[in-house]
Amino acid sequence: MKQMSWDDAEIRAELARLKALKPFCYGLTNYVAANLSANVLLAVGAGPAIGTAMDWPGVFGRHAHAVWINAASLMSCGPDQIRLAARSAHEGGVPWVLDPVAVGAGAAEYDAVVKGLLEFMPAAIRGNASELVALAGGVGGGQGVETTLTSDTALPFLQQVAAELGTIAAVSGPVDYITDGKTTVSVGGGDARLTQVTGAGCALGALISGLLAGAEDRLTAVVAAHAIYARAAERASAAKGTGSFAVAFLDQLSLIDPAE
């Protein structure tokens, strides 16, 4: 297994590419995570739009540089809208990211809608261990939106999802794992307080979409999102509490420089 971090030239090059492109990223996410997701993208130089206003799912889904869909956006939009955004991205050749929030936590009707999005071939799927295990047909045992499993436990399920769906699958945890089903990369580091900032995992999906925009190597792009996130969190570690950490984390994302 390959290990990568911000110290690798390929990771820095991916951030430089994003900053040069300044991609327009369209997202459907839950209202808890929307603000942080938008600010994460803005911090690295991307331009976000979030929500299902009027005909946005069809128009923006097809014409954005990249799309991310957080399944918990079903809190405020209907299944038809979320499917329209996914279908529009797929038909428009736009890479899109699926975050299957709370899949496997026991809400069968919700799970069916989320799993139905897989027909539109997401370029990447990211989530916690319970979500990825459940998506692969295992028993995830999630408690609401929280995982009860470790990222290590999810690794074989992650590889299964990637291989079967032809996508990049990524799981977050003390060590993050990203795979295309053949090659698996680990990313360590970060700060445990990311798990105490509402929407931090959801916002990672947004960053992944930004790096997938125009990417030649999608695996490297998704790895880069995790490595950039980890390094920004490490640089914010001097913050004393979770509130100041969240602000410091955004600051560090905005300050991180590919040329450093």
Secondary structure, DSSP 8 states (H G I E B T S, - for coil): -EE--TTSHHHHHHHHHHHHH--EEEEE--TTTHHHHHHHHHHHT-EEEES--TTHHHHHHHHSSEEEEEGGGGGTS-HHHHHHHHHHHHHTT--EEEE-TTTTSS-HHHHHHHHHGGGG--SEEEE-HHHHHHHTTS----BTTB-SS-HHHHHHHHHHHHHHHTSEEEE-SSSEEEESSS-EEEE----GGGGGSTTHHHHHHHHHHHHHTT-S-HHHHHHHHHHHHHHHHHHTTT-SSHHHHHHHHHHHHHH--TT-
